[in-house]
């Protein structure tokens, strides 16, 4: 079997169910496990390099409004790889190659590969998608083992946090402009995330994201999880938000490894749920690992002089 993955999370699932040796094509963003980097890249970004979050938002908004592509699909590579299964998504217009573009390319190339479209709307959906991929790749037994393990971890987390005090939390998946997390923000017991289940990402206004000391509804924790970035850059963005006084007054601010554990709808979202629990309830489940989350010291982050 020859597999092409057009989504980093799908790539992770392929390896998780034991079919990594059959994976022949990936996207430029597929970096986990490291072995994925050795596969042929069939999808690349059309965005210029080195843009700031604000510049990325402006370019993406303009291109989406104009109906322009955000990703380039290498049809030549796709033809040469002669895939039996292509894994793609129909969830986010800015996360991967458009599904219609994939279908058009396969039709043009005369490719008869099976296309499995992943469209998870919740953490439970993500876990179930492992079974879908496993069945498509003749790896159903291994997929069920992976799913059983993920569900066992989630159930254990739920038991640990049973009766824990609810937390009011703001999760930002983009920082400039700020966007609240949407469909796939990891959730855990005792955690009240701003965005409702299965909602799209939501723009957060300055007033709405900051709150005041007297506003009881203002989030008391803020997780900065910018899509497309790992922990080091997320921390830098969080520090800048604090320095610019753009986060809720008095909130405890944490940066997290978004790309690894928060924004990719794959097995490691469970790691994200465990990280959220450790940030919010360290006295119950222990503190988060330093390679997964970093607290931003407000006192040490001084706003630039005007």
C-alpha positions in Angstrom: 0.0 0.0 0.0 1.2 3.5 -0.9 -0.1 6.3 1.3 0.0 10.1 0.8 -0.9 12.4 3.7 -1.8 16.0 3.1 -2.2 16.8 6.8 0.4 16.7 9.6 -2.1 15.1 12.0 -2.9 12.4 9.5 0.8 11.7 9.2 1.0 11.2 12.9 -1.9 8.8 12.8 -0.4 6.8 10.0 2.7 6.2 12.1 0.7 5.6 15.3 -1.2 2.7 13.6 2.0 1.2 12.4 1.9 2.1 8.7 4.7 4.6 8.5 6.7 2.4 6.2 4.0 2.7 3.6 3.8 6.5 3.8 5.4 7.9 0.6 4.2 11.5 0.5 3.7 14.3 3.1 3.3 18.0 3.5 6.1 20.5 4.3 4.7 20.8 7.8 4.8 17.1 8.7 7.5 17.0 11.4 6.3 14.3 13.8 7.6 11.7 14.1 11.0 13.0 12.8 11.0 10.1 10.3 8.2 11.8 8.4 10.8 14.4 7.3 12.3 11.7 5.1 9.2 11.3 2.9 8.6 13.2 -0.3 6.9 16.6 0.1 3.9 17.0 -2.1 2.3 20.1 -0.5 3.9 23.4 0.3 2.8 26.8 1.5 2.2 29.7 -0.9 2.8 32.3 1.9 6.1 34.3 1.9 8.5 33.3 4.7 9.4 35.5 7.7 5.9 37.1 8.1 4.7 38.3 11.5 1.4 37.0 12.9 -0.3 40.2 11.8 1.2 40.0 8.3 0.2 36.4 8.0 -3.4 37.2 9.0 -3.5 40.0 6.4 -2.2 37.9 3.6 -4.4 34.9 4.4 -7.5 37.1 4.7 -6.8 38.8 1.4 -6.1 35.5 -0.5 -9.1 33.8 1.0 -11.3 36.7 0.0 -9.9 36.6 -3.5 -10.4 32.8 -3.8 -6.6 32.2 -4.1 -4.8 29.1 -2.9 -2.8 29.1 0.3 -1.1 25.8 -0.5 0.6 24.4 -3.6 0.0 20.7 -4.5 2.8 19.2 -6.5 0.8 17.3 -9.0 3.9 15.8 -10.6 5.0 14.3 -7.3 1.5 13.0 -6.6 1.5 11.3 -10.0 4.9 9.7 -9.5 4.0 8.4 -6.1 1.0 6.6 -7.5 -0.8 6.5 -4.1 -3.4 3.9 -3.1 -4.8 6.1 -0.3 -4.7 9.9 0.1 -5.5 11.4 3.5 -6.8 14.9 3.6 -9.2 17.2 5.5 -12.3 19.3 5.1 -12.1 21.2 8.4 -10.1 24.4 8.0 -9.6 26.4 4.8 -6.2 27.6 6.0 -4.8 24.3 7.4 -4.2 22.3 4.2 -4.8 21.9 0.5 -8.4 22.5 -0.4 -10.3 19.2 -0.8 -11.7 20.2 -4.2 -8.2 20.9 -5.4 -7.1 17.4 -4.3 -10.1 15.8 -6.1 -9.5 17.8 -9.2 -5.8 16.9 -9.3 -6.5 13.2 -8.9 -9.1 13.3 -11.6 -6.7 15.2 -13.9 -3.9 12.7 -13.2 -6.3 9.7 -13.7 -5.4 8.6 -10.2 -7.7 6.0 -8.7 -6.5 6.4 -5.1 -9.0 6.3 -2.3 -9.4 9.7 -0.7 -10.2 9.6 3.0 -11.4 13.0 4.2 -11.0 13.7 8.0 -13.4 16.3 9.5 -13.2 16.0 13.3 -15.2 18.6 15.3 -14.2 17.5 18.8 -11.6 15.6 20.8 -13.8 12.6 20.7 -14.0 12.9 16.9 -10.3 13.1 16.7 -9.9 9.8 18.7 -12.5 8.1 16.5 -10.6 9.3 13.3 -7.8 7.1 14.3 -10.1 4.1 13.8 -11.2 5.5 10.4 -7.6 5.8 9.3 -6.7 2.4 10.7 -9.6 0.8 8.8 -8.6 2.5 5.5 -5.0 1.3 5.9 -5.8 -2.3 6.9 -4.5 -1.5 10.4 -7.7 -1.8 12.3 -6.4 -3.8 15.2 -3.5 -1.5 15.9 -5.8 1.5 15.6 -8.1 0.1 18.2 -5.1 -0.4 20.6 -4.1 3.2 20.1 -7.7 4.4 20.7 -8.1 2.3 23.8 -4.9 3.8 25.2 -6.0 7.4 24.4 -9.4 6.9 25.9 -7.9 5.3 29.0 -5.7 8.3 29.5 -8.7 10.7 29.1 -10.8 8.6 31.5 -8.0 8.6 34.1 -7.7 12.4 33.7 -11.4 12.8 34.2 -11.3 10.7 37.4 -8.4 12.7 38.8 -10.2 15.9 38.2 -13.7 14.8 39.4 -15.0 17.5 41.6 -12.2 19.9 40.8 -13.1 23.6 40.9 -14.0 24.9 37.5 -11.6 27.4 35.8 -12.3 30.3 33.6 -9.8 30.1 30.7 -9.0 32.1 27.6 -7.3 30.0 24.9 -5.8 32.0 22.0 -4.9 30.2 18.8 -3.7 33.3 17.2 -2.1 36.4 18.7 -2.3 39.3 16.2 -5.2 39.8 15.9 -6.2 37.6 18.8 -8.4 34.6 18.0 -10.1 32.4 20.6 -9.6 28.6 20.1 -12.3 26.9 18.1 -13.1 23.3 17.2 -10.2 21.4 18.7 -8.9 23.1 21.7 -8.1 20.3 24.2 -10.4 20.2 27.1 -10.2 18.6 30.5 -12.3 18.3 33.7 -12.6 21.5 35.7 -11.8 23.7 32.7 -14.1 26.2 31.2 -12.8 27.2 27.7 -14.0 30.4 26.1 -15.1 28.9 22.7 -18.0 26.5 22.8 -17.7 22.9 21.5 -17.5 22.6 17.7 -17.4 26.3 17.1 -15.1 28.0 14.6 -12.3 30.2 15.8 -13.5 33.5 17.2 -12.0 36.9 16.9 -11.4 38.4 20.3 -11.7 42.2 20.6 -9.3 44.1 22.8 -11.9 44.9 25.4 -13.3 41.4 25.2 -10.0 39.7 25.7 -8.6 42.0 28.4 -11.5 42.3 30.9 -11.0 44.2 34.2 -10.1 43.3 37.7 -13.8 43.8 38.7 -15.2 41.7 35.9 -16.0 38.3 37.4 -16.4 36.8 34.0 -12.9 37.8 32.9 -10.7 34.7 32.4 -8.3 33.9 35.3 -6.0 31.8 33.1 -4.8 32.5 29.6 -3.2 29.9 27.3 -1.4 31.2 24.3 -1.4 28.4 21.6 -0.7 30.1 18.3 -1.4 27.8 15.3 1.7 26.9 13.4 4.2 27.5 16.2 6.0 25.4 18.9 6.7 26.4 22.5 9.7 28.8 22.0 7.8 31.1 19.6 4.6 30.8 21.5 6.4 32.0 24.6 7.8 35.0 22.7 4.3 35.9 21.4 2.8 35.5 24.9 5.5 37.8 26.4 4.7 40.4 23.8 1.0 40.2 24.5 1.8 40.8 28.2 4.2 43.6 27.4 1.5 45.3 25.3 -1.1 44.9 28.0 -3.4 42.9 25.6 -4.4 40.0 28.0 -6.9 39.9 30.8 -5.8 41.9 33.8 -4.6 39.6 36.6 -4.8 36.4 34.5 -2.1 33.7 34.9 -0.5 33.5 31.4 1.0 30.3 29.9 2.5 29.6 26.5 2.1 26.1 25.2 3.5 24.0 22.4 0.6 24.5 20.0 1.7 22.6 17.0 2.6 19.5 19.0 -0.3 19.2 21.4 -3.1 21.7 20.6 -3.9 22.5 17.0 -3.3 19.3 15.1 -6.3 16.9 15.3 -4.2 13.8 16.0 -3.3 11.6 19.0 -1.2 14.2 20.7 -4.3 16.3 21.5 -4.6 14.0 24.5 -1.1 15.3 25.6 -2.6 18.7 25.2 -5.6 17.8 27.5 -3.1 16.6 30.1 -1.1 19.8 29.8 -4.2 21.9 30.3 -5.0 19.9 33.4 -1.5 20.4 34.8 -1.6 24.1 34.1 -5.0 24.6 35.8 -4.7 22.0 38.6 -1.1 21.4 39.5 -2.0 20.5 43.0 -4.1 17.5 41.8 -2.2 16.2 38.7 1.2 17.9 39.0 2.9 20.7 37.2 3.3 20.7 33.4 6.5 19.6 31.8 8.7 22.5 30.9 8.9 21.4 27.2 5.1 21.5 27.0 4.2 24.7 28.7 5.9 27.8 30.1 4.4 30.4 32.5 5.0 34.0 31.5 6.2 36.1 34.5 4.2 39.3 34.3 6.5 41.1 36.7 9.5 40.4 34.5 7.8 41.4 31.3 7.9 45.2 31.1 5.9 47.1 28.5 8.1 49.2 26.1 8.3 52.9 26.8 6.0 55.1 24.7 
